[in-house]
Amino acid sequence: MIRDGRVTVDGLPVTHPEHKLDPSSCTVAVDGAAIRYQRFHYFMLDKPVGVITATEDSRQTTVLDLLPAELRRLGLFPVGRLDKDTSGLLLLTDDGEFAHRVISPKSCVKKRYYAEVEGEADEADVLAFSRGIVLGDGTQCLPAELELLGGGRCIVTVMEGKYHQVRRMLASRGKTVLALRRLSIGGLALDESLGPGGLRELEEKDLCTLFNA
């Protein structure tokens, strides 16, 4: 396209691919239509049950397999993970610093989950969560929030992402998880209109909402 003269910089055609420019101040257009330079990309995905949180797998469907081909070329990766049987909000990005900030317990970014369990959680469970659950293998979890909804339903809020953490925390209290769905990360709530496998790009205001909760 460049050699055919279809690309312009500030209105002037360029014919050499090695042409240098400042993307923050120059306007690049293809066939007269301006294109936008974007260093990093951020997406919200409603991860369905049965899909694994990985960038590639030869046997199972990954979250990146759900993306259109043009987005798979961006080098996106999941921010943290949701296990195969958990659905809901998963962030995808190509910004490693952003991902680390979201995942690190030091950032105090809360992750909120809706859970359905066998049995009925009670106030003793709420207290245990607030003090910090110790898992069966001795792993100490940070204090967490447990909100009782009744009928075997509850909301769990954590600030870390240990392996199968929410399921293991509830199991430590004798509550087997039947269904688990992540509702929000920080102040960013899942857009329920997306539907399973649905995706939308995040705007700057979304990222601010995430960290300003």
PyRosetta script that sets phi, psi and omega in degrees:
from pyrosetta import init, pose_from_sequence

init()
pose = pose_from_sequence("MIRDGRVTVDGLPVTHPEHKLDPSSCTVAVDGAAIRYQRFHYFMLDKPVGVITATEDSRQTTVLDLLPAELRRLGLFPVGRLDKDTSGLLLLTDDGEFAHRVISPKSCVKKRYYAEVEGEADEADVLAFSRGIVLGDGTQCLPAELELLGGGRCIVTVMEGKYHQVRRMLASRGKTVLALRRLSIGGLALDESLGPGGLRELEEKDLCTLFNA")
pose.set_psi(1, -39.2)
pose.set_omega(1, 179.4)
pose.set_phi(2, -65.5)
pose.set_psi(2, -47.6)
pose.set_omega(2, -177.6)
pose.set_phi(3, -67.8)
pose.set_psi(3, -22.4)
pose.set_omega(3, 177.2)
pose.set_phi(4, -85.3)
pose.set_psi(4, 0.1)
pose.set_omega(4, 177.6)
pose.set_phi(5, 78.7)
pose.set_psi(5, 16.8)
pose.set_omega(5, -178.2)
pose.set_phi(6, -85.0)
pose.set_psi(6, -9.6)
pose.set_omega(6, -177.5)
pose.set_phi(7, -107.5)
pose.set_psi(7, 133.5)
pose.set_omega(7, 177.0)
pose.set_phi(8, -124.1)
pose.set_psi(8, 151.7)
pose.set_omega(8, 172.7)
pose.set_phi(9, -122.6)
pose.set_psi(9, 118.1)
pose.set_omega(9, -175.7)
pose.set_phi(10, 53.2)
pose.set_psi(10, 40.1)
pose.set_omega(10, 175.1)
pose.set_phi(11, 86.0)
pose.set_psi(11, -6.7)
pose.set_omega(11, -177.7)
pose.set_phi(12, -107.7)
pose.set_psi(12, 131.7)
pose.set_omega(12, -179.7)
pose.set_phi(13, -66.3)
pose.set_psi(13, 142.6)
pose.set_omega(13, 173.5)
pose.set_phi(14, -118.5)
pose.set_psi(14, 145.5)
pose.set_omega(14, -176.5)
pose.set_phi(15, -123.7)
pose.set_psi(15, 3.6)
pose.set_omega(15, -179.5)
pose.set_phi(16, -121.0)
pose.set_psi(16, 121.1)
pose.set_omega(16, -178.8)
pose.set_phi(17, -58.0)
pose.set_psi(17, -24.7)
pose.set_omega(17, -177.9)
pose.set_phi(18, -82.4)
pose.set_psi(18, 4.3)
pose.set_omega(18, 179.5)
pose.set_phi(19, -55.8)
pose.set_psi(19, 129.9)
pose.set_omega(19, -178.6)
pose.set_phi(20, -93.6)
pose.set_psi(20, 145.9)
pose.set_omega(20, 177.5)
pose.set_phi(21, -155.9)
pose.set_psi(21, 164.6)
pose.set_omega(21, 175.7)
pose.set_phi(22, -102.3)
pose.set_psi(22, 106.7)
pose.set_omega(22, -175.5)
pose.set_phi(23, -64.7)
pose.set_psi(23, -18.0)
pose.set_omega(23, 179.9)
pose.set_phi(24, -79.9)
pose.set_psi(24, -17.6)
pose.set_omega(24, -176.7)
pose.set_phi(25, -125.2)
pose.set_psi(25, -14.3)
pose.set_omega(25, -178.2)
pose.set_phi(26, -98.8)
pose.set_psi(26, 149.0)
pose.set_omega(26, 175.5)
pose.set_phi(27, -104.9)
pose.set_psi(27, 117.6)
pose.set_omega(27, 178.9)
pose.set_phi(28, -103.7)
pose.set_psi(28, 134.6)
pose.set_omega(28, -179.8)
pose.set_phi(29, -134.2)
pose.set_psi(29, 149.0)
pose.set_omega(29, 174.4)
pose.set_phi(30, -120.9)
pose.set_psi(30, 122.5)
pose.set_omega(30, -177.0)
pose.set_phi(31, 53.5)
pose.set_psi(31, 35.5)
pose.set_omega(31, 176.8)
pose.set_phi(32, 87.0)
pose.set_psi(32, -7.9)
pose.set_omega(32, -179.3)
pose.set_phi(33, -100.7)
pose.set_psi(33, 122.4)
pose.set_omega(33, -179.1)
pose.set_phi(34, -66.5)
pose.set_psi(34, 142.4)
pose.set_omega(34, 176.2)
pose.set_phi(35, -117.2)
pose.set_psi(35, 151.4)
pose.set_omega(35, -174.3)
pose.set_phi(36, -105.7)
pose.set_psi(36, 129.8)
pose.set_omega(36, 174.8)
pose.set_phi(37, -83.9)
pose.set_psi(37, 132.9)
pose.set_omega(37, 179.0)
pose.set_phi(38, -137.9)
pose.set_psi(38, 117.1)
pose.set_omega(38, -175.4)
pose.set_phi(39, -69.9)
pose.set_psi(39, -47.1)
pose.set_omega(39, -178.0)
pose.set_phi(40, -122.7)
pose.set_psi(40, 157.8)
pose.set_omega(40, -178.1)
pose.set_phi(41, -130.5)
pose.set_psi(41, 146.0)
pose.set_omega(41, -177.0)
pose.set_phi(42, -138.5)
pose.set_psi(42, 128.8)
pose.set_omega(42, -177.8)
pose.set_phi(43, -133.4)
pose.set_psi(43, 150.1)
pose.set_omega(43, 171.9)
pose.set_phi(44, -106.0)
pose.set_psi(44, 128.2)
pose.set_omega(44, 178.4)
pose.set_phi(45, -122.0)
pose.set_psi(45, 136.7)
pose.set_omega(45, 170.2)
pose.set_phi(46, -91.6)
pose.set_psi(46, 94.0)
pose.set_omega(46, -175.2)
pose.set_phi(47, -69.6)
pose.set_psi(47, 127.2)
pose.set_omega(47, 177.2)
pose.set_phi(48, -80.6)
pose.set_psi(48, 159.9)
pose.set_omega(48, 170.8)
pose.set_phi(49, -64.9)
pose.set_psi(49, 142.9)
pose.set_omega(49, 177.3)
pose.set_phi(50, 95.2)
pose.set_psi(50, -3.9)
pose.set_omega(50, 178.7)
pose.set_phi(51, -109.6)
pose.set_psi(51, 136.0)
pose.set_omega(51, -177.1)
pose.set_phi(52, -92.9)
pose.set_psi(52, 149.6)
pose.set_omega(52, 178.3)
pose.set_phi(53, -88.0)
pose.set_psi(53, 90.2)
pose.set_omega(53, -179.5)
pose.set_phi(54, -155.8)
pose.set_psi(54, 163.8)
pose.set_omega(54, 178.7)
pose.set_phi(55, -87.9)
pose.set_psi(55, -25.1)
pose.set_omega(55, 177.1)
pose.set_phi(56, -160.0)
pose.set_psi(56, 148.8)
pose.set_omega(56, 177.7)
pose.set_phi(57, -161.8)
pose.set_psi(57, 133.4)
pose.set_omega(57, -175.0)
pose.set_phi(58, -79.2)
pose.set_psi(58, -14.4)
pose.set_omega(58, -174.4)
pose.set_phi(59, -116.7)
pose.set_psi(59, -26.0)
pose.set_omega(59, -174.6)
pose.set_phi(60, -122.8)
pose.set_psi(60, 156.2)
pose.set_omega(60, 177.9)
pose.set_phi(61, -74.4)
pose.set_psi(61, 129.2)
pose.set_omega(61, 178.6)
pose.set_phi(62, -103.7)
pose.set_psi(62, 167.7)
pose.set_omega(62, 179.4)
pose.set_phi(63, -63.6)
pose.set_psi(63, -30.0)
pose.set_omega(63, 178.9)
pose.set_phi(64, -73.4)
pose.set_psi(64, -23.9)
pose.set_omega(64, 175.8)
pose.set_phi(65, -66.5)
pose.set_psi(65, -18.7)
pose.set_omega(65, -179.9)
pose.set_phi(66, -79.6)
pose.set_psi(66, -12.8)
pose.set_omega(66, -174.1)
pose.set_phi(67, -85.6)
pose.set_psi(67, 151.0)
pose.set_omega(67, 171.6)
pose.set_phi(68, -65.7)
pose.set_psi(68, 157.9)
pose.set_omega(68, -173.0)
pose.set_phi(69, -56.7)
pose.set_psi(69, -39.2)
pose.set_omega(69, -176.3)
pose.set_phi(70, -66.3)
pose.set_psi(70, -27.2)
pose.set_omega(70, 177.9)
pose.set_phi(71, -83.4)
pose.set_psi(71, -29.1)
pose.set_omega(71, 178.2)
pose.set_phi(72, -65.3)
pose.set_psi(72, -20.2)
pose.set_omega(72, 179.7)
pose.set_phi(73, -81.1)
pose.set_psi(73, -7.3)
pose.set_omega(73, -176.0)
pose.set_phi(74, -79.7)
pose.set_psi(74, -14.2)
pose.set_omega(74, -176.9)
pose.set_phi(75, 80.2)
pose.set_psi(75, 32.9)
pose.set_omega(75, 179.9)
pose.set_phi(76, -71.8)
pose.set_psi(76, 154.1)
pose.set_omega(76, 174.8)
pose.set_phi(77, -144.8)
pose.set_psi(77, 157.8)
pose.set_omega(77, -179.3)
pose.set_phi(78, -72.8)
pose.set_psi(78, 144.4)
pose.set_omega(78, 174.2)
pose.set_phi(79, -92.2)
pose.set_psi(79, 103.9)
pose.set_omega(79, -173.6)
pose.set_phi(80, 74.9)
pose.set_psi(80, -156.3)
pose.set_omega(80, -178.2)
pose.set_phi(81, -152.1)
pose.set_psi(81, 155.9)
pose.set_omega(81, 166.6)
pose.set_phi(82, -124.0)
pose.set_psi(82, 135.4)
pose.set_omega(82, -178.0)
pose.set_phi(83, -70.2)
pose.set_psi(83, 168.8)
pose.set_omega(83, -171.9)
pose.set_phi(84, -56.4)
pose.set_psi(84, -36.5)
pose.set_omega(84, -175.9)
pose.set_phi(85, -92.5)
pose.set_psi(85, 8.0)
pose.set_omega(85, 178.5)
pose.set_phi(86, -109.1)
pose.set_psi(86, 138.1)
pose.set_omega(86, 179.6)
pose.set_phi(87, -111.3)
pose.set_psi(87, 177.0)
pose.set_omega(87, 171.6)
pose.set_phi(88, 111.5)
pose.set_psi(88, -157.2)
pose.set_omega(88, -169.5)
pose.set_phi(89, -66.9)
pose.set_psi(89, 121.3)
pose.set_omega(89, 173.2)
pose.set_phi(90, -134.0)
pose.set_psi(90, 131.4)
pose.set_omega(90, 178.3)
pose.set_phi(91, -93.1)
pose.set_psi(91, 141.1)
pose.set_omega(91, 175.1)
pose.set_phi(92, -123.0)
pose.set_psi(92, 138.4)
pose.set_omega(92, -178.1)
pose.set_phi(93, -156.2)
pose.set_psi(93, 171.0)
pose.set_omega(93, 169.0)
pose.set_phi(94, -119.1)
pose.set_psi(94, 17.4)
pose.set_omega(94, -177.2)
pose.set_phi(95, -107.9)
pose.set_psi(95, 100.4)
pose.set_omega(95, -176.6)
pose.set_phi(96, -64.6)
pose.set_psi(96, -37.5)
pose.set_omega(96, -179.7)
pose.set_phi(97, -65.1)
pose.set_psi(97, -41.5)
pose.set_omega(97, 176.9)
pose.set_phi(98, -60.9)
pose.set_psi(98, -46.6)
pose.set_omega(98, -178.7)
pose.set_phi(99, -59.5)
pose.set_psi(99, -44.3)
pose.set_omega(99, -179.8)
pose.set_phi(100, -62.2)
pose.set_psi(100, -40.3)
pose.set_omega(100, -178.8)
pose.set_phi(101, -65.0)
pose.set_psi(101, -38.4)
pose.set_omega(101, 179.3)
pose.set_phi(102, -67.9)
pose.set_psi(102, -41.2)
pose.set_omega(102, -172.8)
pose.set_phi(103, -79.0)
pose.set_psi(103, -36.3)
pose.set_omega(103, -172.3)
pose.set_phi(104, -62.4)
pose.set_psi(104, 128.4)
pose.set_omega(104, 176.1)
pose.set_phi(105, -58.7)
pose.set_psi(105, -25.5)
pose.set_omega(105, 179.8)
pose.set_phi(106, -63.9)
pose.set_psi(106, -23.7)
pose.set_omega(106, -179.7)
pose.set_phi(107, -79.4)
pose.set_psi(107, -14.5)
pose.set_omega(107, 179.0)
pose.set_phi(108, 56.1)
pose.set_psi(108, 38.3)
pose.set_omega(108, 175.8)
pose.set_phi(109, -87.1)
pose.set_psi(109, 116.1)
pose.set_omega(109, -176.2)
pose.set_phi(110, -78.9)
pose.set_psi(110, 141.4)
pose.set_omega(110, 173.8)
pose.set_phi(111, -116.0)
pose.set_psi(111, 125.4)
pose.set_omega(111, -172.4)
pose.set_phi(112, -112.0)
pose.set_psi(112, 131.4)
pose.set_omega(112, -175.9)
pose.set_phi(113, -126.3)
pose.set_psi(113, 145.5)
pose.set_omega(113, 169.4)
pose.set_phi(114, -101.0)
pose.set_psi(114, 130.4)
pose.set_omega(114, -177.4)
pose.set_phi(115, -130.3)
pose.set_psi(115, 143.7)
pose.set_omega(115, 169.7)
pose.set_phi(116, -116.4)
pose.set_psi(116, 129.3)
pose.set_omega(116, -173.3)
pose.set_phi(117, -129.5)
pose.set_psi(117, 159.9)
pose.set_omega(117, 169.7)
pose.set_phi(118, -76.5)
pose.set_psi(118, 134.2)
pose.set_omega(118, -177.7)
pose.set_phi(119, 90.0)
pose.set_psi(119, -167.4)
pose.set_omega(119, -176.2)
pose.set_phi(120, -134.7)
pose.set_psi(120, 117.2)
pose.set_omega(120, 176.1)
pose.set_phi(121, -67.7)
pose.set_psi(121, 152.1)
pose.set_omega(121, -177.8)
pose.set_phi(122, -135.8)
pose.set_psi(122, -174.5)
pose.set_omega(122, -176.6)
pose.set_phi(123, -64.4)
pose.set_psi(123, -28.6)
pose.set_omega(123, 176.8)
pose.set_phi(124, -65.0)
pose.set_psi(124, -36.3)
pose.set_omega(124, 176.9)
pose.set_phi(125, -68.3)
pose.set_psi(125, -40.6)
pose.set_omega(125, 177.7)
pose.set_phi(126, -57.6)
pose.set_psi(126, -45.5)
pose.set_omega(126, -180.0)
pose.set_phi(127, -64.4)
pose.set_psi(127, -42.6)
pose.set_omega(127, -179.5)
pose.set_phi(128, -62.5)
pose.set_psi(128, -41.8)
pose.set_omega(128, 178.3)
pose.set_phi(129, -63.2)
pose.set_psi(129, -41.8)
pose.set_omega(129, -177.4)
pose.set_phi(130, -66.4)
pose.set_psi(130, -24.4)
pose.set_omega(130, 179.6)
pose.set_phi(131, -88.5)
pose.set_psi(131, -17.9)
pose.set_omega(131, -178.3)
pose.set_phi(132, 104.1)
pose.set_psi(132, 110.3)
pose.set_omega(132, -177.8)
pose.set_phi(133, -73.7)
pose.set_psi(133, 139.8)
pose.set_omega(133, 170.8)
pose.set_phi(134, -103.4)
pose.set_psi(134, 120.0)
pose.set_omega(134, -177.3)
pose.set_phi(135, -75.5)
pose.set_psi(135, 170.7)
pose.set_omega(135, -175.0)
pose.set_phi(136, -60.1)
pose.set_psi(136, -28.8)
pose.set_omega(136, 180.0)
pose.set_phi(137, -90.2)
pose.set_psi(137, 8.6)
pose.set_omega(137, 178.8)
pose.set_phi(138, 92.9)
pose.set_psi(138, -3.1)
pose.set_omega(138, 179.6)
pose.set_phi(139, -65.2)
pose.set_psi(139, 128.5)
pose.set_omega(139, 179.0)
pose.set_phi(140, -92.1)
pose.set_psi(140, 123.2)
pose.set_omega(140, 176.3)
pose.set_phi(141, -96.3)
pose.set_psi(141, 148.2)
pose.set_omega(141, 175.5)
pose.set_phi(142, -65.0)
pose.set_psi(142, 155.8)
pose.set_omega(142, 174.7)
pose.set_phi(143, -51.6)
pose.set_psi(143, 139.9)
pose.set_omega(143, -177.1)
pose.set_phi(144, -135.0)
pose.set_psi(144, 169.3)
pose.set_omega(144, -179.8)
pose.set_phi(145, -108.6)
pose.set_psi(145, 136.9)
pose.set_omega(145, 175.6)
pose.set_phi(146, -127.0)
pose.set_psi(146, 117.9)
pose.set_omega(146, -179.9)
pose.set_phi(147, -109.4)
pose.set_psi(147, 124.6)
pose.set_omega(147, -176.8)
pose.set_phi(148, -87.0)
pose.set_psi(148, 129.6)
pose.set_omega(148, 179.0)
pose.set_phi(149, -110.9)
pose.set_psi(149, -11.4)
pose.set_omega(149, -178.4)
pose.set_phi(150, 86.5)
pose.set_psi(150, 160.2)
pose.set_omega(150, 177.6)
pose.set_phi(151, 63.8)
pose.set_psi(151, 31.0)
pose.set_omega(151, -179.7)
pose.set_phi(152, 75.2)
pose.set_psi(152, 17.5)
pose.set_omega(152, -179.1)
pose.set_phi(153, -114.5)
pose.set_psi(153, 146.4)
pose.set_omega(153, 179.2)
pose.set_phi(154, -158.3)
pose.set_psi(154, 165.6)
pose.set_omega(154, 174.4)
pose.set_phi(155, -115.6)
pose.set_psi(155, 128.8)
pose.set_omega(155, 178.7)
pose.set_phi(156, -116.6)
pose.set_psi(156, 131.7)
pose.set_omega(156, 178.8)
pose.set_phi(157, -123.2)
pose.set_psi(157, 122.5)
pose.set_omega(157, -178.9)
pose.set_phi(158, -126.2)
pose.set_psi(158, 165.6)
pose.set_omega(158, 178.7)
pose.set_phi(159, -121.6)
pose.set_psi(159, 20.3)
pose.set_omega(159, 178.8)
pose.set_phi(160, -148.8)
pose.set_psi(160, 175.8)
pose.set_omega(160, -174.7)
pose.set_phi(161, -139.7)
pose.set_psi(161, 56.1)
pose.set_omega(161, 177.2)
pose.set_phi(162, -66.4)
pose.set_psi(162, 162.8)
pose.set_omega(162, -176.4)
pose.set_phi(163, -56.5)
pose.set_psi(163, 120.7)
pose.set_omega(163, 179.7)
pose.set_phi(164, 50.4)
pose.set_psi(164, 35.3)
pose.set_omega(164, -167.9)
pose.set_phi(165, -58.9)
pose.set_psi(165, -52.0)
pose.set_omega(165, -175.5)
pose.set_phi(166, -62.3)
pose.set_psi(166, -43.9)
pose.set_omega(166, 177.9)
pose.set_phi(167, -60.7)
pose.set_psi(167, -42.2)
pose.set_omega(167, -177.5)
pose.set_phi(168, -71.8)
pose.set_psi(168, -35.3)
pose.set_omega(168, 177.5)
pose.set_phi(169, -63.5)
pose.set_psi(169, -45.9)
pose.set_omega(169, 179.2)
pose.set_phi(170, -67.6)
pose.set_psi(170, -38.2)
pose.set_omega(170, 178.6)
pose.set_phi(171, -63.1)
pose.set_psi(171, -34.0)
pose.set_omega(171, 179.4)
pose.set_phi(172, -64.0)
pose.set_psi(172, -19.8)
pose.set_omega(172, 178.0)
pose.set_phi(173, -102.6)
pose.set_psi(173, 14.6)
pose.set_omega(173, 177.1)
pose.set_phi(174, 79.3)
pose.set_psi(174, 19.8)
pose.set_omega(174, -177.8)
pose.set_phi(175, -115.9)
pose.set_psi(175, 107.7)
pose.set_omega(175, 177.6)
pose.set_phi(176, -79.8)
pose.set_psi(176, 128.8)
pose.set_omega(176, -178.1)
pose.set_phi(177, -79.1)
pose.set_psi(177, 128.4)
pose.set_omega(177, 177.1)
pose.set_phi(178, -97.1)
pose.set_psi(178, -32.6)
pose.set_omega(178, 179.4)
pose.set_phi(179, -152.1)
pose.set_psi(179, 142.6)
pose.set_omega(179, -178.4)
pose.set_phi(180, -143.1)
pose.set_psi(180, 133.3)
pose.set_omega(180, -177.3)
pose.set_phi(181, -142.5)
pose.set_psi(181, 128.4)
pose.set_omega(181, 178.2)
pose.set_phi(182, -83.4)
pose.set_psi(182, 127.8)
pose.set_omega(182, -174.9)
pose.set_phi(183, -98.3)
pose.set_psi(183, -34.0)
pose.set_omega(183, -175.5)
pose.set_phi(184, -158.1)
pose.set_psi(184, 158.2)
pose.set_omega(184, 171.9)
pose.set_phi(185, -129.1)
pose.set_psi(185, 119.4)
pose.set_omega(185, -172.8)
pose.set_phi(186, 58.0)
pose.set_psi(186, -131.9)
pose.set_omega(186, 179.1)
pose.set_phi(187, -92.2)
pose.set_psi(187, 5.7)
pose.set_omega(187, -177.5)
pose.set_phi(188, -95.6)
pose.set_psi(188, 113.5)
pose.set_omega(188, -179.4)
pose.set_phi(189, -94.2)
pose.set_psi(189, 149.2)
pose.set_omega(189, 176.4)
pose.set_phi(190, -62.6)
pose.set_psi(190, 133.7)
pose.set_omega(190, 174.0)
pose.set_phi(191, -80.0)
pose.set_psi(191, 100.7)
pose.set_omega(191, -174.4)
pose.set_phi(192, -66.6)
pose.set_psi(192, -15.7)
pose.set_omega(192, 179.7)
pose.set_phi(193, -74.2)
pose.set_psi(193, -12.2)
pose.set_omega(193, 179.9)
pose.set_phi(194, -65.0)
pose.set_psi(194, -41.9)
pose.set_omega(194, -175.5)
pose.set_phi(195, 78.3)
pose.set_psi(195, 163.1)
pose.set_omega(195, -178.2)
pose.set_phi(196, -54.8)
pose.set_psi(196, 125.6)
pose.set_omega(196, -178.7)
pose.set_phi(197, 84.8)
pose.set_psi(197, -4.2)
pose.set_omega(197, -179.7)
pose.set_phi(198, -72.5)
pose.set_psi(198, 150.8)
pose.set_omega(198, -172.9)
pose.set_phi(199, -141.8)
pose.set_psi(199, 143.1)
pose.set_omega(199, 169.1)
pose.set_phi(200, -147.4)
pose.set_psi(200, 148.7)
pose.set_omega(200, 178.8)
pose.set_phi(201, -77.2)
pose.set_psi(201, 141.4)
pose.set_omega(201, 179.5)
pose.set_phi(202, -86.8)
pose.set_psi(202, 145.6)
pose.set_omega(202, 176.2)
pose.set_phi(203, -99.1)
pose.set_psi(203, 170.8)
pose.set_omega(203, -179.1)
pose.set_phi(204, -57.5)
pose.set_psi(204, -38.4)
pose.set_omega(204, -179.2)
pose.set_phi(205, -64.5)
pose.set_psi(205, -32.3)
pose.set_omega(205, 177.4)
pose.set_phi(206, -65.5)
pose.set_psi(206, -41.9)
pose.set_omega(206, -179.2)
pose.set_phi(207, -66.5)
pose.set_psi(207, -36.8)
pose.set_omega(207, 177.1)
pose.set_phi(208, -65.3)
pose.set_psi(208, -41.4)
pose.set_omega(208, 179.0)
pose.set_phi(209, -61.5)
pose.set_psi(209, -39.9)
pose.set_omega(209, -178.5)
pose.set_phi(210, -58.6)
pose.set_psi(210, -47.0)
pose.set_omega(210, -174.0)
pose.set_phi(211, -89.6)
pose.set_psi(211, -14.6)
pose.set_omega(211, -176.5)
pose.set_phi(212, -96.4)
pose.set_psi(212, 9.4)
pose.set_omega(212, 179.9)
pose.set_phi(213, -63.0)
pose.dump_pdb("model.pdb")
